[in-house]
Amino acid sequence: MAMVICMGRLGSLELAGGALAIGFTNITGYSLLSGLAMGWGVLIRLSIQSCLAVCLEWWWYEFMTLLAGYLPNPKVALATSAIVIQTTSLMYTIPSALSASVSTRVGNELGAERPEKAKLAASVAVSLALITSLVGLVGTTFGRGAWGRVYTHDNEILELTMAVLPIIGVCELANCPQTTSCGILRGCARPGIGAAINFYAFYLVGAPVAVVLGKIRHPTNLECQK
């Protein structure tokens, strides 16, 4: 109203133009959309970083599946890879749920200016993730034979699966807390840190180590398919 009064003091033409502008913004919703768009930059940046933190991990699994096709016995290697990835996916569900819940809780507590409660929520979530990883390690170590037979009775696949599952259990000792910690970072509006950690861990360390170990174990692995 104050704006209309001021425009009326300027003259009839200015008042008419102001009335048209107000009508246009009311009908098209321009004022509402422009207000919403003011926070889109931060939202998009945080969304991309959060997405990368998750996608970088899953893309790495797909990359490992492709490399398994270059091993001396690709059928057995790929079959074992499928079982291992399914097992990892099952173990991933709990820390993934913890990640989603703790990100909301930490964000709410920080927004309410209760940092101590945010720290408590983060500590509880990471502790639960560690317990989950220990349970997974015990299951993949002592139940590897029974678990492998759920998927197949092929002796070659079973033998390789039983050899790999304990290693997967050891890896989950770090992976479960890492997944949950990514949720904590999202709640702190710092998902880029989680994305950077996943990139360095999976692609600059994990992938080269996997390729080198494959070459050492079977020097002709990557050439045998050529």
ROSE-4610 file (N, C-alpha, C; in Angstrom, 1 decimal, always signed):
// ROSE-4610
residu = [M/M/M/A/A/A/M/M/M/V/V/V/I/I/I/C/C/C/M/M/M/G/G/G/R/R/R/L/L/L/G/G/G/S/S/S/L/L/L/E/E/E/L/L/L/A/A/A/G/G/G/G/G/G/A/A/A/L/L/L/A/A/A/I/I/I/G/G/G/F/F/F/T/T/T/N/N/N/I/I/I/T/T/T/G/G/G/Y/Y/Y/S/S/S/L/L/L/L/L/L/S/S/S/G/G/G/L/L/L/A/A/A/M/M/M/G/G/G/W/W/W/G/G/G/V/V/V/L/L/L/I/I/I/R/R/R/L/L/L/S/S/S/I/I/I/Q/Q/Q/S/S/S/C/C/C/L/L/L/A/A/A/V/V/V/C/C/C/L/L/L/E/E/E/W/W/W/W/W/W/W/W/W/Y/Y/Y/E/E/E/F/F/F/M/M/M/T/T/T/L/L/L/L/L/L/A/A/A/G/G/G/Y/Y/Y/L/L/L/P/P/P/N/N/N/P/P/P/K/K/K/V/V/V/A/A/A/L/L/L/A/A/A/T/T/T/S/S/S/A/A/A/I/I/I/V/V/V/I/I/I/Q/Q/Q/T/T/T/T/T/T/S/S/S/L/L/L/M/M/M/Y/Y/Y/T/T/T/I/I/I/P/P/P/S/S/S/A/A/A/L/L/L/S/S/S/A/A/A/S/S/S/V/V/V/S/S/S/T/T/T/R/R/R/V/V/V/G/G/G/N/N/N/E/E/E/L/L/L/G/G/G/A/A/A/E/E/E/R/R/R/P/P/P/E/E/E/K/K/K/A/A/A/K/K/K/L/L/L/A/A/A/A/A/A/S/S/S/V/V/V/A/A/A/V/V/V/S/S/S/L/L/L/A/A/A/L/L/L/I/I/I/T/T/T/S/S/S/L/L/L/V/V/V/G/G/G/L/L/L/V/V/V/G/G/G/T/T/T/T/T/T/F/F/F/G/G/G/R/R/R/G/G/G/A/A/A/W/W/W/G/G/G/R/R/R/V/V/V/Y/Y/Y/T/T/T/H/H/H/D/D/D/N/N/N/E/E/E/I/I/I/L/L/L/E/E/E/L/L/L/T/T/T/M/M/M/A/A/A/V/V/V/L/L/L/P/P/P/I/I/I/I/I/I/G/G/G/V/V/V/C/C/C/E/E/E/L/L/L/A/A/A/N/N/N/C/C/C/P/P/P/Q/Q/Q/T/T/T/T/T/T/S/S/S/C/C/C/G/G/G/I/I/I/L/L/L/R/R/R/G/G/G/C/C/C/A/A/A/R/R/R/P/P/P/G/G/G/I/I/I/G/G/G/A/A/A/A/A/A/I/I/I/N/N/N/F/F/F/Y/Y/Y/A/A/A/F/F/F/Y/Y/Y/L/L/L/V/V/V/G/G/G/A/A/A/P/P/P/V/V/V/A/A/A/V/V/V/V/V/V/L/L/L/G/G/G/K/K/K/I/I/I/R/R/R/H/H/H/P/P/P/T/T/T/N/N/N/L/L/L/E/E/E/C/C/C/Q/Q/Q/K/K/K]
num = [1/1/1/2/2/2/3/3/3/4/4/4/5/5/5/6/6/6/7/7/7/8/8/8/9/9/9/10/10/10/11/11/11/12/12/12/13/13/13/14/14/14/15/15/15/16/16/16/17/17/17/18/18/18/19/19/19/20/20/20/21/21/21/22/22/22/23/23/23/24/24/24/25/25/25/26/26/26/27/27/27/28/28/28/29/29/29/30/30/30/31/31/31/32/32/32/33/33/33/34/34/34/35/35/35/36/36/36/37/37/37/38/38/38/39/39/39/40/40/40/41/41/41/42/42/42/43/43/43/44/44/44/45/45/45/46/46/46/47/47/47/48/48/48/49/49/49/50/50/50/51/51/51/52/52/52/53/53/53/54/54/54/55/55/55/56/56/56/57/57/57/58/58/58/59/59/59/60/60/60/61/61/61/62/62/62/63/63/63/64/64/64/65/65/65/66/66/66/67/67/67/68/68/68/69/69/69/70/70/70/71/71/71/72/72/72/73/73/73/74/74/74/75/75/75/76/76/76/77/77/77/78/78/78/79/79/79/80/80/80/81/81/81/82/82/82/83/83/83/84/84/84/85/85/85/86/86/86/87/87/87/88/88/88/89/89/89/90/90/90/91/91/91/92/92/92/93/93/93/94/94/94/95/95/95/96/96/96/97/97/97/98/98/98/99/99/99/100/100/100/101/101/101/102/102/102/103/103/103/104/104/104/105/105/105/106/106/106/107/107/107/108/108/108/109/109/109/110/110/110/111/111/111/112/112/112/113/113/113/114/114/114/115/115/115/116/116/116/117/117/117/118/118/118/119/119/119/120/120/120/121/121/121/122/122/122/123/123/123/124/124/124/125/125/125/126/126/126/127/127/127/128/128/128/129/129/129/130/130/130/131/131/131/132/132/132/133/133/133/134/134/134/135/135/135/136/136/136/137/137/137/138/138/138/139/139/139/140/140/140/141/141/141/142/142/142/143/143/143/144/144/144/145/145/145/146/146/146/147/147/147/148/148/148/149/149/149/150/150/150/151/151/151/152/152/152/153/153/153/154/154/154/155/155/155/156/156/156/157/157/157/158/158/158/159/159/159/160/160/160/161/161/161/162/162/162/163/163/163/164/164/164/165/165/165/166/166/166/167/167/167/168/168/168/169/169/169/170/170/170/171/171/171/172/172/172/173/173/173/174/174/174/175/175/175/176/176/176/177/177/177/178/178/178/179/179/179/180/180/180/181/181/181/182/182/182/183/183/183/184/184/184/185/185/185/186/186/186/187/187/187/188/188/188/189/189/189/190/190/190/191/191/191/192/192/192/193/193/193/194/194/194/195/195/195/196/196/196/197/197/197/198/198/198/199/199/199/200/200/200/201/201/201/202/202/202/203/203/203/204/204/204/205/205/205/206/206/206/207/207/207/208/208/208/209/209/209/210/210/210/211/211/211/212/212/212/213/213/213/214/214/214/215/215/215/216/216/216/217/217/217/218/218/218/219/219/219/220/220/220/221/221/221/222/222/222/223/223/223/224/224/224/225/225/225/226/226/226]
x = [+0.8/+0.0/+0.9/+1.9/+2.8/+3.4/+3.7/+4.3/+3.3/+2.1/+1.0/+0.8/+0.9/+0.7/+1.9/+3.1/+4.2/+4.1/+3.7/+3.5/+2.4/+1.4/+0.3/+0.8/+1.8/+2.4/+3.2/+3.7/+4.5/+3.7/+2.4/+1.6/+0.7/-0.3/-1.2/-0.6/+0.4/+1.0/+1.8/+2.6/+3.3/+2.4/+1.3/+0.4/-0.2/-0.6/-1.2/-0.1/+1.1/+2.2/+2.4/+2.4/+2.6/+1.5/+0.2/-0.9/-0.8/-0.4/-0.2/+0.9/+2.0/+3.1/+2.6/+1.9/+1.4/+0.4/-0.5/-1.4/-0.7/+0.4/+1.1/+1.8/+2.4/+3.1/+2.1/+0.9/-0.1/-0.6/-0.8/-1.4/-0.4/+0.8/+1.8/+2.6/+2.5/+3.2/+4.7/+5.0/+6.5/+7.1/+6.4/+7.1/+7.3/+6.4/+6.6/+7.7/+7.8/+8.8/+10.2/+10.3/+11.5/+12.0/+11.1/+11.5/+12.0/+11.4/+11.8/+13.2/+13.4/+14.6/+15.8/+15.6/+16.8/+17.6/+17.0/+17.8/+18.1/+17.9/+18.1/+19.6/+20.4/+21.8/+22.4/+22.2/+22.7/+22.1/+20.8/+20.1/+20.6/+20.8/+21.4/+22.8/+23.6/+25.0/+25.0/+24.2/+24.2/+23.6/+22.6/+22.0/+23.0/+23.8/+24.7/+25.8/+26.3/+27.3/+26.8/+25.6/+25.0/+24.8/+24.4/+24.2/+25.5/+26.6/+27.9/+28.4/+28.2/+28.7/+28.2/+26.9/+26.3/+26.7/+26.6/+26.8/+28.2/+29.2/+30.6/+30.8/+30.2/+30.4/+29.7/+28.5/+27.8/+28.4/+28.9/+29.6/+30.8/+31.5/+32.7/+32.4/+31.2/+30.8/+30.6/+30.0/+29.8/+31.1/+32.0/+33.4/+34.1/+33.9/+34.5/+33.9/+32.6/+31.9/+32.4/+32.7/+33.3/+34.7/+35.5/+36.8/+36.8/+35.7/+35.6/+35.5/+35.0/+34.8/+36.1/+37.2/+38.6/+39.4/+38.9/+39.6/+39.6/+40.5/+40.7/+39.4/+38.6/+37.3/+36.2/+35.8/+34.9/+33.5/+33.1/+31.7/+31.7/+32.7/+32.8/+33.0/+33.9/+34.2/+32.9/+32.2/+31.0/+29.9/+29.7/+28.7/+29.1/+30.3/+30.7/+30.6/+30.9/+30.7/+29.3/+28.3/+26.9/+26.5/+27.0/+26.6/+27.2/+28.5/+29.1/+28.5/+28.1/+27.5/+26.1/+25.3/+24.1/+24.2/+25.3/+25.5/+25.9/+26.7/+27.1/+25.9/+25.0/+23.8/+22.9/+22.8/+22.0/+22.6/+23.9/+24.6/+24.5/+24.3/+24.3/+23.0/+21.9/+20.6/+20.5/+21.1/+21.0/+21.8/+23.1/+23.8/+23.2/+22.6/+21.9/+20.7/+20.0/+18.8/+19.3/+20.4/+20.9/+21.4/+22.0/+22.5/+21.3/+20.2/+19.1/+18.5/+18.3/+17.7/+18.6/+19.9/+20.8/+21.0/+20.9/+21.1/+20.0/+18.7/+17.6/+17.7/+18.1/+18.2/+19.3/+20.5/+21.6/+21.2/+20.6/+20.2/+19.2/+18.2/+17.2/+17.8/+18.7/+19.4/+20.3/+21.0/+21.9/+21.0/+19.9/+19.0/+18.4/+18.2/+17.6/+18.7/+19.9/+21.1/+21.3/+21.2/+21.5/+22.6/+23.9/+25.0/+25.3/+25.1/+25.4/+24.5/+23.2/+22.3/+22.6/+23.1/+23.5/+24.7/+25.7/+26.8/+26.4/+25.4/+24.9/+24.2/+23.4/+22.8/+23.8/+24.9/+25.9/+26.6/+26.9/+27.7/+26.8/+25.5/+24.7/+24.6/+24.5/+24.3/+25.6/+26.8/+28.0/+28.2/+27.8/+27.9/+27.1/+25.9/+25.0/+25.6/+26.2/+26.8/+28.0/+28.7/+29.9/+29.3/+28.3/+27.7/+27.2/+26.5/+26.1/+27.2/+28.3/+29.5/+30.1/+30.1/+30.6/+29.7/+28.4/+27.5/+27.7/+27.9/+28.1/+29.4/+30.5/+31.7/+31.6/+30.9/+30.7/+29.8/+28.8/+28.0/+28.7/+29.5/+30.2/+31.4/+31.9/+33.0/+32.5/+31.6/+31.1/+29.9/+29.2/+28.1/+28.3/+29.5/+29.8/+29.4/+29.6/+29.2/+27.7/+27.0/+25.5/+24.9/+25.5/+25.1/+25.3/+26.5/+26.8/+25.8/+25.5/+24.6/+23.1/+22.8/+21.5/+21.4/+22.5/+22.5/+22.9/+23.8/+24.2/+24.8/+24.9/+25.5/+26.7/+27.1/+28.3/+29.6/+30.4/+31.5/+32.5/+32.8/+33.8/+33.3/+32.0/+31.5/+31.4/+31.1/+31.0/+32.4/+33.4/+34.7/+35.2/+35.0/+35.4/+34.6/+33.3/+32.5/+32.9/+33.2/+33.6/+34.9/+35.8/+37.1/+36.9/+35.9/+35.8/+34.9/+33.9/+33.0/+33.6/+34.6/+35.2/+35.9/+36.5/+37.1/+36.1/+34.9/+33.8/+33.4/+33.4/+33.0/+34.0/+35.3/+36.3/+36.2/+35.9/+35.7/+34.5/+33.5/+32.3/+32.5/+33.6/+34.0/+34.2/+34.7/+34.9/+33.8/+33.2/+32.2/+30.9/+30.4/+29.2/+29.3/+30.3/+30.5/+30.6/+31.3/+31.5/+30.2/+29.3/+28.0/+27.2/+27.2/+26.4/+27.0/+28.3/+29.0/+28.7/+28.4/+28.0/+26.7/+25.8/+24.5/+24.7/+25.7/+26.0/+26.5/+27.4/+27.9/+26.8/+25.8/+24.7/+23.9/+23.7/+23.0/+23.8/+25.1/+25.9/+26.1/+25.4/+25.5/+26.9/+27.6/+28.9/+29.1/+28.1/+28.2/+29.4/+30.0/+31.1/+32.3/+32.4/+33.5/+33.3/+32.1/+31.8/+32.1/+31.7/+32.0/+33.4/+34.2/+35.7/+36.3/+35.9/+36.4/+36.1/+34.9/+34.5/+35.3/+35.6/+36.3/+37.8/+38.4/+39.8/+39.9/+38.9/+39.0/+38.7/+37.7/+37.3/+38.1/+38.4/+38.9/+40.5/+41.0/+42.4/+43.2/+42.5/+43.1/+42.5/+41.2/+40.6/+40.7/+40.4/+40.4/+41.9/+42.9/+44.2/+44.7/+44.4/+44.8/+44.2/+42.9/+42.2/+42.8/+43.1/+43.8/+45.1/+45.9/+47.3/+47.3/+46.4/+46.3/+45.8/+44.9/+44.5/+45.6/+46.5/+47.6/+48.6/+48.8/+49.8/+49.3/+48.0/+47.5/+47.5/+47.1/+47.0/+47.7/+48.9/+49.6/+49.0/+48.3/+47.7/+46.2/+45.7/+44.3/+43.7/+44.4/+43.8/+44.2/+45.1/+45.5/+44.8/+44.3/+43.8/+42.6/+41.9/+40.7/+40.9/+42.2/+42.4/+42.7]
y = [-1.2/+0.0/+1.3/+1.2/+2.4/+2.7/+1.6/+1.8/+2.4/+2.0/+2.6/+4.1/+4.4/+5.8/+6.7/+6.1/+6.9/+7.1/+6.0/+6.1/+7.2/+7.2/+8.2/+9.6/+9.9/+11.2/+11.6/+10.6/+10.8/+11.2/+10.8/+11.1/+10.0/+10.3/+9.2/+8.1/+8.5/+7.5/+6.5/+7.1/+6.2/+5.3/+5.8/+5.0/+3.9/+4.2/+3.2/+2.1/+2.5/+1.5/+0.6/+1.2/+0.4/-0.5/-0.1/-1.0/-2.2/-1.9/-3.0/-4.0/-3.5/-4.3/-5.2/-4.6/-5.4/-6.5/-6.1/-7.1/-8.2/-7.9/-8.9/-9.9/-9.4/-10.2/-11.1/-10.5/-11.3/-12.5/-12.2/-13.2/-14.3/-13.9/-14.9/-15.6/-15.0/-15.6/-15.3/-14.2/-13.9/-13.6/-12.8/-12.5/-13.7/-14.7/-15.9/-16.7/-16.9/-17.7/-17.0/-15.7/-15.0/-15.1/-15.1/-15.3/-16.7/-17.7/-19.1/-19.3/-18.7/-18.9/-18.3/-17.5/-16.8/-17.9/-19.0/-20.0/-21.2/-21.2/-22.3/-22.6/-21.6/-21.8/-22.7/-22.4/-23.2/-24.6/-24.6/-25.9/-26.9/-26.3/-27.1/-27.6/-26.7/-27.1/-28.2/-28.1/-29.1/-30.4/-30.3/-31.5/-32.3/-31.6/-32.2/-32.9/-32.2/-32.8/-34.0/-34.0/-35.1/-36.3/-36.0/-37.1/-37.7/-36.9/-37.5/-38.4/-38.0/-38.8/-40.2/-40.4/-41.7/-42.4/-41.6/-42.2/-42.6/-41.9/-42.3/-43.7/-44.0/-45.4/-46.5/-46.2/-47.2/-47.4/-46.3/-46.4/-47.2/-47.1/-47.9/-49.4/-49.8/-51.2/-51.7/-50.8/-51.1/-51.3/-50.4/-50.5/-51.8/-52.2/-53.5/-54.7/-54.6/-55.6/-55.7/-54.6/-54.6/-55.2/-54.9/-55.5/-57.0/-57.4/-58.9/-59.7/-59.0/-59.7/-59.9/-59.3/-59.5/-60.5/-61.2/-62.2/-63.5/-64.4/-65.6/-66.4/-66.5/-67.2/-66.2/-65.5/-64.4/-64.8/-66.0/-66.4/-66.6/-67.3/-67.5/-66.2/-65.4/-64.1/-63.2/-63.1/-62.3/-62.8/-64.1/-64.7/-64.4/-64.6/-64.3/-62.8/-62.0/-60.5/-60.2/-60.8/-60.6/-60.9/-62.1/-62.5/-61.5/-61.1/-60.2/-58.9/-58.3/-57.0/-57.1/-58.2/-58.3/-58.4/-59.0/-59.1/-57.7/-57.0/-55.7/-54.7/-54.9/-54.1/-54.3/-55.6/-56.0/-55.3/-55.4/-54.8/-53.3/-52.7/-51.3/-50.7/-51.5/-50.9/-50.2/-50.8/-50.3/-49.0/-48.9/-47.6/-46.6/-47.0/-46.0/-45.4/-46.2/-45.7/-44.8/-45.2/-44.4/-43.0/-43.1/-41.9/-40.9/-41.4/-40.6/-40.0/-40.8/-40.3/-39.3/-39.6/-38.8/-37.4/-37.4/-36.1/-35.1/-35.7/-34.9/-34.4/-35.4/-35.1/-34.0/-34.2/-33.3/-31.9/-31.9/-30.6/-29.9/-30.6/-30.0/-29.4/-30.3/-29.8/-28.6/-28.6/-27.5/-26.2/-26.4/-25.3/-24.7/-25.6/-25.1/-24.7/-24.6/-24.1/-25.0/-26.3/-27.3/-28.2/-27.7/-28.5/-29.8/-29.7/-30.9/-32.0/-31.8/-32.8/-33.3/-32.5/-32.9/-33.8/-33.5/-34.4/-35.8/-35.7/-37.0/-37.8/-37.2/-38.0/-38.6/-37.8/-38.3/-39.5/-39.4/-40.4/-41.7/-41.6/-42.8/-43.4/-42.6/-43.2/-43.9/-43.3/-44.0/-45.3/-45.2/-46.4/-47.6/-47.2/-48.3/-48.8/-47.9/-48.4/-49.3/-49.0/-49.9/-51.3/-51.3/-52.6/-53.3/-52.6/-53.3/-53.9/-53.2/-53.7/-54.9/-54.9/-56.1/-57.3/-57.1/-58.2/-58.7/-57.8/-58.2/-59.0/-58.6/-59.3/-60.7/-60.9/-62.2/-63.1/-62.5/-63.2/-63.7/-62.8/-63.1/-64.0/-64.1/-65.0/-66.4/-66.5/-67.8/-68.4/-67.5/-68.0/-68.0/-67.9/-67.7/-68.9/-70.1/-71.3/-71.4/-71.2/-71.3/-70.1/-69.0/-67.8/-68.0/-68.5/-68.8/-69.8/-70.8/-71.9/-71.4/-70.2/-69.6/-69.2/-68.8/-68.4/-69.4/-70.3/-71.3/-72.5/-73.6/-74.9/-75.2/-74.3/-74.5/-74.4/-75.4/-75.5/-74.4/-74.0/-73.0/-71.6/-71.3/-70.1/-70.0/-71.2/-71.2/-71.0/-71.7/-71.6/-70.1/-69.5/-68.1/-67.2/-67.4/-66.6/-66.7/-67.9/-68.1/-67.5/-67.4/-66.7/-65.2/-64.6/-63.2/-62.6/-63.3/-62.8/-62.2/-62.9/-62.4/-61.0/-60.9/-59.6/-58.5/-58.9/-57.9/-57.5/-58.4/-58.1/-57.2/-57.3/-56.4/-55.0/-55.0/-53.7/-52.9/-53.7/-53.0/-52.4/-52.8/-52.2/-50.7/-50.3/-48.9/-48.3/-49.1/-48.6/-48.2/-49.0/-48.7/-47.4/-47.2/-45.8/-44.7/-45.0/-44.0/-43.5/-44.5/-44.2/-43.4/-43.8/-43.0/-41.6/-41.5/-40.2/-39.3/-39.8/-38.9/-38.3/-39.0/-38.4/-37.3/-37.5/-36.4/-35.2/-35.4/-34.2/-33.5/-34.3/-33.6/-32.8/-33.3/-32.5/-31.3/-31.3/-30.1/-29.2/-29.5/-28.8/-28.8/-29.9/-30.1/-31.4/-31.7/-33.0/-33.1/-32.0/-32.0/-32.8/-32.7/-33.5/-35.0/-35.4/-36.9/-37.3/-36.4/-36.8/-36.8/-35.9/-35.9/-37.2/-37.5/-38.7/-40.0/-40.1/-41.3/-41.3/-40.2/-40.1/-40.6/-40.1/-40.5/-41.9/-42.3/-43.7/-44.8/-44.6/-45.6/-45.5/-44.3/-44.2/-44.0/-43.3/-43.1/-44.1/-44.8/-45.9/-47.2/-47.4/-48.7/-49.3/-48.5/-49.1/-49.5/-48.6/-49.0/-50.2/-50.3/-51.5/-52.7/-52.6/-53.8/-54.3/-53.4/-53.7/-54.3/-53.7/-54.2/-55.6/-55.8/-57.1/-58.2/-57.8/-58.7/-59.1/-58.1/-58.4/-59.3/-59.0/-59.9/-61.3/-61.4/-62.8/-63.6/-62.9/-63.5/-62.5/-62.6/-61.6/-61.4/-62.4/-62.3/-62.0/-61.6/-61.3/-60.4/-59.2/-58.2/-58.5/-59.4/-59.6/-60.9/-61.7/-63.0/-62.9/-61.8/-61.7/-61.0/-60.6/-59.8/-60.8]
z = [+0.0/+0.0/+0.0/+0.8/+0.8/-0.5/-1.3/-2.6/-3.5/-3.5/-4.3/-4.0/-2.7/-2.3/-2.9/-2.8/-3.3/-4.8/-5.5/-7.0/-7.3/-6.5/-6.8/-6.7/-5.8/-5.7/-6.9/-7.6/-8.8/-10.0/-10.1/-11.2/-11.6/-12.5/-12.9/-13.7/-14.6/-15.5/-14.6/-13.6/-12.8/-11.9/-11.5/-10.7/-11.5/-12.8/-13.7/-14.0/-14.2/-14.5/-13.3/-12.1/-10.9/-10.7/-11.0/-10.8/-11.8/-13.0/-14.0/-13.5/-13.0/-12.5/-11.3/-10.4/-9.3/-9.7/-10.7/-11.2/-11.9/-12.7/-13.4/-12.4/-11.4/-10.4/-9.6/-9.3/-8.6/-9.4/-10.7/-11.6/-11.9/-12.3/-12.7/-11.6/-10.4/-9.3/-9.3/-10.1/-10.3/-8.9/-8.1/-6.8/-5.9/-6.0/-5.2/-5.7/-7.1/-7.7/-7.5/-7.7/-7.5/-6.1/-5.1/-3.7/-3.5/-4.1/-3.9/-4.6/-5.7/-6.5/-5.8/-4.8/-4.1/-3.4/-2.9/-2.2/-3.0/-4.3/-5.2/-5.3/-5.4/-5.6/-4.5/-3.3/-2.1/-2.1/-2.4/-2.4/-3.5/-4.7/-5.8/-5.5/-4.9/-4.6/-3.6/-2.5/-1.5/-2.0/-2.9/-3.5/-4.4/-5.2/-6.1/-5.2/-4.2/-3.4/-2.6/-2.1/-1.4/-2.4/-3.6/-4.6/-4.9/-5.1/-5.5/-4.4/-3.1/-2.0/-2.0/-2.5/-2.6/-4.0/-5.0/-6.4/-6.6/-6.0/-6.2/-5.7/-4.6/-4.0/-4.9/-5.4/-6.2/-7.5/-8.1/-9.4/-9.3/-8.2/-8.0/-8.0/-7.4/-7.5/-8.9/-9.7/-11.1/-11.9/-11.5/-12.1/-11.8/-10.5/-10.1/-10.9/-11.1/-11.9/-13.3/-13.9/-15.2/-15.2/-14.2/-14.2/-13.9/-13.2/-13.0/-14.3/-15.3/-16.6/-17.3/-16.8/-17.4/-16.7/-15.7/-15.0/-15.8/-15.4/-16.3/-16.5/-15.4/-15.6/-15.3/-16.3/-16.1/-15.6/-16.1/-15.6/-14.1/-13.6/-12.1/-11.4/-12.0/-11.3/-11.3/-12.4/-12.4/-11.5/-11.5/-10.6/-9.2/-8.8/-7.4/-7.1/-8.1/-7.9/-7.7/-8.4/-8.1/-6.7/-6.2/-4.9/-3.8/-4.1/-3.1/-3.1/-4.3/-4.3/-3.7/-3.9/-3.2/-1.7/-1.3/+0.2/+0.7/+0.0/+0.4/+0.4/-0.6/-0.6/+0.6/+1.0/+2.2/+3.4/+3.6/+4.7/+4.7/+3.5/+3.3/+3.8/+3.9/+4.2/+5.5/+6.5/+7.9/+8.0/+7.6/+7.7/+6.8/+5.7/+4.8/+5.5/+6.2/+7.0/+8.1/+8.8/+9.8/+9.2/+8.0/+7.4/+7.1/+6.6/+6.3/+7.6/+8.6/+9.8/+10.6/+10.7/+11.5/+10.8/+9.5/+8.8/+9.1/+9.2/+9.6/+11.1/+12.0/+13.4/+13.7/+13.1/+13.3/+12.7/+11.6/+11.0/+11.9/+12.4/+13.3/+14.6/+15.1/+16.4/+16.2/+15.1/+14.8/+14.5/+13.8/+13.5/+14.7/+15.7/+17.0/+18.0/+17.5/+18.3/+19.5/+19.3/+20.3/+19.8/+19.7/+19.2/+20.0/+21.3/+22.1/+21.8/+21.5/+21.1/+19.8/+18.9/+17.6/+17.7/+18.6/+18.8/+19.3/+20.2/+20.8/+19.7/+18.9/+17.8/+16.9/+16.5/+15.7/+16.3/+17.6/+18.3/+18.3/+18.6/+18.7/+17.3/+16.2/+14.9/+14.5/+14.7/+14.4/+15.2/+16.5/+17.3/+16.8/+16.4/+15.8/+14.5/+13.7/+12.5/+12.7/+13.8/+14.1/+14.6/+15.4/+15.8/+14.6/+13.7/+12.4/+11.6/+11.5/+10.8/+11.5/+12.8/+13.5/+13.3/+13.3/+13.0/+11.6/+10.7/+9.3/+9.2/+9.9/+9.8/+10.4/+11.5/+12.0/+11.1/+10.5/+9.6/+8.3/+7.7/+6.5/+6.7/+8.0/+8.3/+8.6/+9.5/+10.0/+9.3/+8.5/+7.8/+6.3/+5.9/+4.4/+3.6/+4.1/+3.4/+3.2/+4.2/+4.2/+3.3/+3.4/+2.7/+1.2/+0.8/-0.6/-1.2/-0.4/-0.9/-1.1/-0.6/-0.8/-2.3/-2.9/-4.3/-5.3/-4.9/-5.9/-5.2/-6.0/-5.6/-6.4/-7.3/-8.1/-7.2/-7.3/-6.4/-6.6/-7.9/-8.1/-7.6/-7.8/-7.4/-5.8/-5.2/-3.8/-3.2/-3.7/-3.2/-3.2/-4.4/-4.5/-3.6/-3.5/-2.6/-1.2/-0.7/+0.6/+0.9/-0.1/+0.1/+0.2/-0.5/-0.6/+0.5/+1.0/+1.9/+3.2/+3.8/+5.0/+4.7/+3.5/+3.2/+3.1/+2.6/+2.5/+3.9/+4.8/+6.2/+6.8/+6.6/+7.1/+6.5/+5.2/+4.5/+5.1/+5.5/+6.1/+7.4/+8.1/+9.4/+9.2/+8.1/+7.8/+7.0/+6.1/+5.2/+5.9/+6.9/+7.6/+8.3/+9.1/+9.8/+8.7/+7.6/+6.6/+6.0/+5.7/+5.1/+6.1/+7.4/+8.4/+8.6/+8.5/+8.7/+7.6/+6.4/+5.3/+5.6/+6.3/+6.7/+7.7/+8.6/+9.6/+8.9/+7.9/+7.1/+6.4/+5.9/+5.2/+6.2/+7.4/+8.4/+8.8/+8.7/+9.0/+7.7/+6.6/+5.4/+4.8/+5.0/+4.5/+3.7/+2.8/+2.1/+1.1/+0.8/-0.1/+0.5/+1.8/+2.5/+2.3/+2.4/+2.2/+0.8/-0.2/-1.6/-1.9/-1.3/-1.5/-0.9/+0.3/+1.0/+0.1/-0.3/-1.2/-2.4/-3.1/-4.3/-4.1/-3.1/-2.8/-2.3/-1.5/-0.9/-2.0/-2.8/-3.8/-5.1/-5.5/-6.9/-6.9/-5.9/-5.9/-5.1/-4.2/-3.4/-3.7/-3.6/-3.7/-5.1/-6.1/-7.5/-7.9/-7.7/-8.1/-7.3/-6.0/-5.2/-5.8/-6.1/-6.7/-8.0/-8.9/-10.1/-9.9/-9.0/-8.8/-8.1/-7.2/-6.5/-7.5/-8.5/-9.5/-10.4/-10.7/-11.6/-10.9/-9.6/-8.8/-8.7/-8.4/-8.2/-9.5/-10.6/-11.9/-12.9/-13.2/-14.1/-15.4/-15.9/-17.3/-17.2/-16.1/-16.0/-17.0/-17.2/-18.0/-19.5/-19.8/-21.2/-21.7/-20.8/-21.3/-22.2/-22.1/-22.9/-24.2/-24.4/-25.7/-26.8]
